[in-house]
Amino acid sequence: MTLRPILLHPDPRLKTLCKPVDDMSDALRSLSKDMLETMYKAPGIGLAAPQVGIMSRLLVMDCVKENSEAPRPMVMANPQIIASSDERSVYEEGCLSLPDQYADVERPAEVTVRWIDLDGNEAEETFTGLWATCVQHEVDHLDGKLFIDHLKPLRRQMITRKMVKYKRDKARDRA
């Protein structure tokens, strides 16, 4: 397994609609393992393929936060939200592609998702709480959307300016 570099906003690849996965190849399985390792190391609870520069509809997530609970890594190819509740919830969201930037985002409180698993089988599950927020956040990535796209324009611009400065400072530190 290999840690993958995570793209930082603003990067045009993060705003690109991803192509469907057409088969669960060994390369895709290997990518999903790399993505899980990268997500856990970051640390994060979700990671979408475009965040590591792969423009495919693939995401990984694991929202288990308690050390007493066993991890529950999930890999979803071609995830589709097929139902969502009218009830809404608000979570303070962050993103590995926008380090140290957080904002409250309102989304459906419950969603049902259908996807293809690593064995090529169709799977379906209803998610609530943090899991529902996370899967919606990651599916947004596959559609070229960031959590800041749910914010008012002024707040979104402010975060983008902070990220431009962050990337510039990071590049300067490496030089």
C-alpha positions in Angstrom: 0.0 0.0 0.0 1.1 3.5 -0.8 0.2 6.8 0.8 -1.2 9.1 -2.0 -0.7 12.9 -2.1 -4.0 14.7 -1.5 -4.9 17.5 -3.9 -5.5 20.9 -2.2 -8.2 23.4 -3.2 -8.1 25.3 -5.5 -7.2 22.6 -8.0 -9.3 22.2 -11.2 -9.4 18.4 -10.8 -11.5 18.9 -7.6 -14.2 20.6 -9.7 -14.4 17.9 -12.3 -17.2 15.4 -12.8 -15.7 11.9 -12.4 -16.2 9.0 -14.8 -18.0 5.8 -13.7 -15.9 2.8 -12.8 -16.5 0.2 -15.4 -14.9 -2.8 -13.7 -13.5 -3.8 -10.3 -9.9 -4.5 -11.5 -7.0 -5.4 -9.3 -5.6 -1.9 -9.9 -8.9 -0.4 -8.6 -8.7 -2.6 -5.5 -5.1 -1.5 -4.9 -6.1 2.1 -5.3 -8.9 1.7 -2.8 -6.4 0.2 -0.2 -4.1 3.1 -0.9 -7.0 5.5 -0.4 -8.0 3.9 2.9 -4.4 4.1 4.2 -4.1 7.7 3.1 -7.5 8.6 4.7 -6.6 7.0 8.0 -3.1 8.6 8.1 -4.4 12.1 7.3 -6.5 11.5 9.5 -9.9 11.7 8.0 -13.2 9.8 7.8 -13.7 9.9 4.0 -11.7 10.3 0.8 -12.8 10.4 -2.8 -10.7 9.4 -5.8 -10.5 12.9 -7.3 -8.8 14.0 -4.1 -5.8 11.8 -5.0 -6.0 12.8 -8.7 -7.9 9.8 -10.0 -11.0 11.0 -11.9 -13.1 7.9 -11.2 -16.4 7.5 -9.2 -14.7 5.7 -6.2 -14.8 6.7 -2.5 -13.7 5.2 0.8 -15.0 6.1 4.2 -15.0 4.9 7.8 -16.9 7.0 10.4 -16.1 4.8 13.4 -14.6 7.2 15.9 -14.6 5.2 19.1 -11.4 3.3 19.9 -13.6 0.6 21.5 -15.4 0.0 18.2 -13.9 -2.0 15.3 -13.1 0.0 12.2 -15.7 -0.2 9.4 -13.8 0.7 6.2 -16.2 1.0 3.2 -15.3 1.2 -0.5 -17.9 2.4 -2.9 -17.7 2.4 -6.7 -20.3 4.4 -8.6 -22.2 5.4 -5.5 -25.7 6.9 -6.1 -27.9 8.5 -3.5 -31.2 6.9 -4.4 -33.3 8.4 -1.5 -32.9 11.2 1.0 -35.0 12.3 4.0 -36.9 15.6 4.2 -35.4 15.9 7.7 -32.2 17.9 7.7 -29.1 17.9 9.9 -26.2 20.3 10.2 -22.6 19.1 10.8 -19.4 21.1 10.9 -17.6 19.7 7.9 -14.0 19.8 7.0 -12.1 18.3 4.1 -8.7 16.8 3.6 -8.4 19.0 0.4 -9.1 22.1 2.6 -6.9 21.6 5.7 -8.0 23.5 8.8 -11.1 24.9 7.1 -14.5 24.1 8.7 -18.1 25.2 8.2 -21.6 24.1 9.2 -23.3 22.4 6.2 -26.9 21.4 6.1 -27.8 18.2 4.3 -30.5 15.5 4.4 -30.3 13.7 7.8 -30.7 10.2 6.2 -29.8 8.9 2.8 -30.0 5.6 1.0 -27.0 4.8 -1.2 -26.5 2.1 -3.9 -23.0 1.2 -5.1 -20.8 -1.5 -6.4 -18.5 -3.2 -3.8 -14.9 -4.5 -4.4 -16.2 -7.9 -5.5 -18.4 -6.3 -8.2 -21.6 -6.8 -6.3 -24.4 -4.2 -6.0 -24.8 -3.0 -2.4 -27.3 -0.7 -0.8 -27.5 0.8 2.7 -29.3 3.6 4.5 -27.0 6.0 6.4 -27.8 8.4 9.3 -25.8 10.8 11.4 -22.2 11.3 10.6 -22.2 8.4 8.1 -25.0 10.2 6.1 -23.1 13.5 6.1 -19.8 11.8 5.1 -21.2 9.8 2.2 -23.0 12.9 0.8 -19.8 14.9 1.2 -17.8 12.3 -0.7 -20.4 11.8 -3.5 -20.2 15.6 -3.9 -16.5 15.2 -4.6 -17.3 12.7 -7.4 -19.6 15.4 -8.9 -16.9 18.1 -8.8 -18.4 19.8 -5.7 -16.7 20.8 -2.4 -18.4 21.4 0.9 -17.7 25.1 0.5 -20.0 25.1 -2.5 -22.9 24.7 0.0 -21.8 28.0 1.7 -22.7 31.6 0.9 -20.4 33.1 -1.7 -18.6 35.5 0.6 -17.7 32.7 3.0 -16.7 30.4 0.1 -14.4 33.2 -1.3 -12.8 33.8 2.1 -11.9 30.1 2.5 -10.6 29.9 -1.1 -8.3 32.9 -0.4 -7.0 31.2 2.7 -6.3 28.1 0.7 -4.5 30.0 -2.0 -2.3 31.5 0.7 -1.8 28.1 2.4 -0.7 26.5 -0.9 1.7 29.4 -1.6 3.2 29.3 1.8 3.6 25.5 1.6 5.3 25.8 -1.8 7.6 28.5 -0.4 8.5 26.2 2.6 9.5 23.4 0.2 11.7 25.7 -1.9 
